[in-house]
Amino acid sequence: MARNDRFLKACRKEPVDCTPIWMMRQAGRYLPEYREIRSKYSFIEMCKTPELVVEVTLQPIRRFELDAAIIFADILLPLEHMGIDFEFTKDDGPQIKNPVRTMKEVERMRSFDVEEKMDYLLNSIKLVRKELDGKVPLIGFSGAPFTLASYIIEGGGSRNYIHTKTMMYTKPETWHLLMEKLVDMVVKYLNAQIKAGVQAIQIFDSWVGCLSPSDYEEFILPHQKKLIENLDKSVPCIHFAFGASHLLKYVKEAGGDVIGLDWRINIDEAWKILNYEPAVQGNLDPAALYGSKDYIKKRVSDILNRVENRNGHIFNLGHGILPTVPVENAKYLIDLVHELSSR
């Protein structure tokens, strides 16, 4: 058990001494010590070298009073073992070299043994747990099937998801087979991380906000539900659908002990839609960290006031921390959340 377990307590909606906080992409480019390592190694080399993963995962934990660590990895890593060839361009944006758009191409995607092929990640998890020595819990993660599918189909990031939606609307059987293969992989991948020692998992559905409620219900919900139902229940599951405040009802139906929220909806409204059943995580706009200290305090106070000390709130940004955020503002945010929410 972690000595500081307020994050895990909040996931379970138990009382805490103050609101826990961690930040998506907290191990990353806004930290000078991260940039120093990144100047010597490619992004993929960093992800695949356990010693570097340990170092980068722990950098924000050494620097700040965060309530959880998250393993340093990338959501695309397992795809290479399914036969997807990708690279990260110099601004770390992913490019898929062999997009998948036909039934034949989906059928060619293979399943793989996670413990054998992703041993570098599982070893990294074990090493990080050892180094953390119970200081804070460790979070593992995966991309959600829709988000992974959209990268695989589009060939990278997209604004309109034309290829993805075209497959859904014109080749539904191809779409559903692709989703089934991805669900199967993500279940094995996350369960292997849990077995290796992560104490919570997060599913990132980064691009699902591009869908209408009816499309989510038809093309995503059954798959996402199946995924979450098949996860090892010994650790909490955070389900984060970005840009998806219009889909919250369905996101809740898909499952998750904690629902992640971006900044496009007030946290009290969102929690009400969720019927106060799951815990919630979020929902500060990452750009707020470019504001003055007074502005940051105003935004943090607003979120905490809306939550009203209800059990089950984890403070986070509504998306990843941005690379040029001043480090002192990140520190100010973390300390402020603890101070203002002290029970």
C-alpha positions in Angstrom: 0.0 0.0 0.0 1.2 3.5 -0.7 2.1 5.6 2.3 0.3 8.5 0.6 -2.8 6.8 -0.5 -5.2 9.7 -0.8 -5.3 9.2 -4.6 -6.5 5.6 -4.2 -8.9 6.6 -1.5 -10.4 9.3 -3.7 -10.7 6.7 -6.6 -12.8 4.6 -4.1 -14.8 7.7 -2.9 -13.4 7.4 0.6 -12.7 10.4 2.8 -9.3 12.1 2.4 -7.3 14.7 4.3 -7.1 16.9 1.2 -7.9 16.6 -2.5 -5.3 14.5 -4.3 -3.7 15.9 -7.5 -1.6 14.5 -10.3 -1.2 15.9 -13.9 -1.5 14.1 -17.2 1.9 14.3 -19.0 3.5 15.2 -15.7 6.6 13.4 -16.8 7.4 15.5 -19.8 8.7 18.4 -21.8 7.9 21.2 -19.4 10.6 19.9 -17.1 14.2 20.9 -17.8 15.5 17.5 -16.5 13.3 15.7 -19.0 14.5 17.9 -21.9 18.1 17.1 -20.9 17.5 13.3 -21.3 15.4 13.9 -24.4 18.3 15.7 -26.0 20.3 12.5 -25.8 17.8 9.8 -26.8 14.9 9.4 -29.2 11.4 9.3 -27.7 11.1 5.6 -28.6 14.5 4.8 -27.0 13.3 6.5 -23.8 10.1 4.5 -23.8 11.9 1.2 -24.3 14.8 1.6 -21.8 13.6 0.7 -18.3 16.3 2.8 -16.6 15.2 5.9 -18.5 11.5 5.2 -17.9 12.2 5.0 -14.2 14.1 8.3 -14.2 11.5 10.2 -16.2 8.5 8.7 -14.3 10.1 9.8 -11.0 11.3 13.3 -12.1 8.0 15.1 -11.2 7.6 13.0 -8.0 11.0 14.3 -6.8 10.2 17.9 -7.7 6.6 18.2 -6.5 4.2 16.9 -3.8 2.1 14.9 -6.3 -0.2 12.2 -5.1 0.4 9.7 -7.9 3.1 8.7 -10.4 2.1 7.6 -13.9 4.4 5.3 -15.9 6.2 7.0 -18.8 5.1 5.3 -22.0 3.0 6.1 -25.1 -0.4 4.8 -26.1 0.9 3.6 -29.5 3.6 1.3 -28.2 1.6 -2.0 -28.3 0.5 -1.4 -31.8 3.8 -2.3 -33.3 3.3 -5.9 -32.2 -0.1 -6.0 -34.0 1.8 -5.1 -37.3 1.4 -1.4 -37.3 4.5 0.5 -38.4 4.9 4.0 -36.9 7.4 6.6 -36.1 7.4 9.8 -34.0 8.4 12.8 -36.0 10.7 15.4 -34.5 7.9 17.2 -32.6 7.0 13.8 -31.2 3.8 13.6 -33.4 3.1 10.0 -34.4 3.0 9.0 -38.1 1.5 5.6 -39.1 3.3 4.2 -42.2 0.8 1.5 -43.0 -2.7 2.8 -42.3 -5.4 0.1 -42.0 -8.6 0.8 -44.0 -9.8 -2.5 -45.5 -11.1 -5.8 -44.1 -8.0 -7.6 -45.3 -5.7 -5.1 -43.5 -7.7 -5.5 -40.3 -7.6 -9.3 -40.6 -3.8 -9.1 -40.9 -3.5 -7.4 -37.5 -2.2 -10.0 -35.1 -2.6 -10.6 -31.4 0.6 -11.0 -29.4 1.9 -12.1 -26.0 2.1 -8.9 -23.9 4.5 -10.3 -21.3 6.9 -11.4 -24.0 6.7 -8.4 -26.4 6.2 -5.6 -23.9 8.6 -6.9 -21.2 10.5 -3.5 -21.3 7.3 -1.8 -20.0 6.4 -4.4 -17.5 10.0 -4.4 -16.1 9.9 -0.6 -16.0 6.7 -0.9 -13.8 8.4 -3.3 -11.4 11.5 -1.0 -11.2 9.4 2.1 -10.6 7.4 0.4 -7.9 10.7 -0.5 -6.2 12.1 3.0 -6.5 8.9 4.6 -5.3 9.0 2.4 -2.2 5.4 3.1 -1.3 5.8 6.9 -1.5 2.8 7.3 -3.9 0.8 4.9 -6.0 1.7 4.2 -9.7 -0.8 4.5 -12.5 -0.6 2.5 -15.7 -2.5 3.3 -18.9 -3.6 2.5 -22.4 -5.2 4.3 -25.3 -8.9 3.4 -25.7 -9.9 1.3 -28.8 -11.5 4.3 -30.6 -8.4 6.5 -30.2 -6.0 3.8 -31.3 -8.3 2.9 -34.2 -8.4 6.6 -35.3 -4.6 6.7 -35.4 -4.4 3.4 -37.3 -7.0 4.4 -39.9 -6.1 8.1 -40.3 -2.3 7.5 -40.4 -1.7 10.0 -37.5 -3.6 12.8 -35.8 -6.7 14.2 -37.6 -9.0 17.2 -37.5 -12.1 15.6 -39.1 -11.6 11.8 -38.8 -12.9 11.3 -42.3 -11.3 7.9 -42.9 -12.4 6.7 -39.5 -16.0 7.8 -39.9 -16.2 6.5 -43.5 -15.2 3.1 -42.2 -17.8 3.2 -39.5 -20.6 4.4 -41.8 -19.8 2.3 -44.9 -18.0 -0.8 -43.6 -19.4 -1.4 -40.1 -18.3 -5.1 -40.1 -14.7 -4.0 -40.8 -15.0 -1.3 -38.0 -16.4 -3.8 -35.4 -13.7 -6.4 -36.2 -11.0 -3.7 -35.7 -12.5 -2.7 -32.4 -12.8 -6.3 -31.2 -9.1 -6.8 -32.0 -8.2 -3.6 -30.1 -10.4 -4.4 -27.1 -8.8 -7.9 -26.8 -5.3 -6.3 -27.0 -6.0 -3.5 -24.5 -7.6 -5.9 -21.9 -4.4 -8.1 -22.0 -2.2 -5.1 -22.0 -3.8 -3.4 -19.0 -4.1 -6.6 -17.1 -0.4 -7.3 -17.6 0.4 -3.9 -16.2 -1.7 -4.6 -13.2 0.0 -7.9 -12.7 3.4 -6.1 -13.0 2.4 -3.7 -10.1 0.4 -0.6 -11.2 -2.1 0.4 -8.6 -4.6 2.1 -10.9 -5.1 2.3 -14.6 -6.3 5.0 -17.0 -7.9 4.5 -20.4 -7.3 7.6 -22.6 -10.0 8.1 -25.2 -8.3 11.2 -26.5 -10.2 11.7 -29.8 -13.7 10.2 -29.1 -15.1 13.7 -28.6 -15.4 14.0 -32.4 -18.4 11.6 -32.3 -22.1 12.3 -32.0 -24.0 10.7 -29.1 -25.7 8.3 -31.5 -22.4 7.2 -33.1 -20.8 6.7 -29.7 -23.8 4.5 -28.6 -23.7 2.4 -31.8 -20.0 2.1 -32.6 -18.1 2.6 -29.3 -20.2 1.8 -26.3 -20.5 -2.0 -26.7 -16.7 -2.3 -27.2 -15.7 0.1 -24.4 -18.1 -1.7 -22.0 -16.7 -5.1 -22.9 -13.1 -3.8 -22.4 -13.8 -2.3 -18.9 -15.8 -5.4 -17.8 -12.9 -7.6 -18.6 -10.3 -5.7 -16.7 -8.8 -7.0 -13.4 -11.0 -5.3 -10.8 -8.3 -5.3 -8.0 -7.3 -1.7 -9.0 -9.4 1.3 -9.9 -10.0 2.2 -13.5 -10.1 5.8 -14.7 -12.0 6.3 -18.0 -11.0 9.6 -19.6 -12.9 10.6 -22.7 -11.5 14.0 -23.9 -13.8 16.6 -25.5 -16.7 14.3 -24.6 -18.9 16.3 -22.2 -21.8 15.7 -24.6 -21.2 11.9 -24.2 -21.0 11.7 -20.4 -24.1 9.6 -20.1 -22.6 6.9 -22.4 -19.1 7.2 -21.0 -20.6 6.4 -17.6 -22.5 3.5 -19.1 -19.3 2.1 -20.6 -17.8 2.0 -17.1 -14.9 3.1 -14.9 -14.5 3.8 -11.2 -13.4 7.3 -12.0 -14.5 9.4 -15.0 -12.0 11.9 -16.2 -13.3 15.3 -17.2 -11.8 18.0 -19.5 -12.5 21.8 -18.9 -15.5 22.1 -21.3 -18.1 21.5 -18.6 -18.3 22.7 -15.0 -17.4 19.9 -12.7 -20.6 20.1 -10.6 -22.8 19.8 -13.8 -20.7 16.8 -15.0 -20.9 15.0 -11.7 -24.7 15.5 -11.6 -25.0 14.0 -15.1 -23.0 11.1 -13.7 -25.4 10.8 -10.8 -22.5 11.1 -8.4 -21.9 7.4 -8.8 -18.3 7.3 -10.1 -15.5 9.4 -8.7 -14.4 12.2 -11.0 -11.0 13.5 -12.1 -10.2 16.9 -13.6 -11.1 19.6 -14.8 -8.7 22.6 -15.0 -7.9 24.0 -18.5 -4.1 23.3 -19.0 -3.8 26.8 -20.4 -4.8 28.2 -17.0 -1.2 27.5 -15.9 -0.1 30.4 -18.1 -2.2 32.7 -16.0 -1.1 34.8 -13.0 -1.1 33.2 -9.6 -4.3 35.1 -8.8 -5.9 33.7 -11.9 -4.8 30.1 -11.1 -6.1 30.5 -7.5 -9.4 31.7 -8.8 -9.8 28.7 -11.1 -8.7 26.2 -8.5 -11.0 27.7 -5.9 -13.9 27.6 -8.3 -13.4 23.9 -9.1 -13.0 23.0 -5.4 -16.1 25.1 -4.4 -18.2 23.3 -7.0 -17.1 19.9 -5.6 -18.0 20.9 -2.0 -15.5 18.5 -0.4 -17.6 15.6 -1.8 -15.6 12.3 -1.5 -14.2 11.1 -4.8 -12.6 14.1 -6.5 -9.1 13.8 -7.9 -7.7 17.2 -9.1 -6.1 17.1 -12.6 -5.8 19.2 -15.7 -8.4 18.6 -18.4 -5.7 17.3 -20.7 -1.9 17.0 -20.7 0.3 19.7 -19.2 1.6 21.9 -22.1 5.4 21.9 -22.8 6.0 25.6 -22.2 4.2 25.9 -18.9 6.4 27.6 -16.3 7.5 25.0 -13.8 6.8 27.3 -10.8 3.2 27.6 -11.9 2.9 23.8 -11.9 4.3 23.7 -8.4 2.0 26.5 -7.3 -1.0 24.6 -8.6 -0.1 21.4 -6.7 0.6 23.1 -3.4 -2.5 25.3 -3.8 -4.9 22.3 -4.3 -3.6 20.6 -1.1 -3.8 23.9 0.9 -7.2 25.0 -0.3 -8.8 21.6 0.0 -7.4 20.6 3.4 -10.2 19.1 5.5 
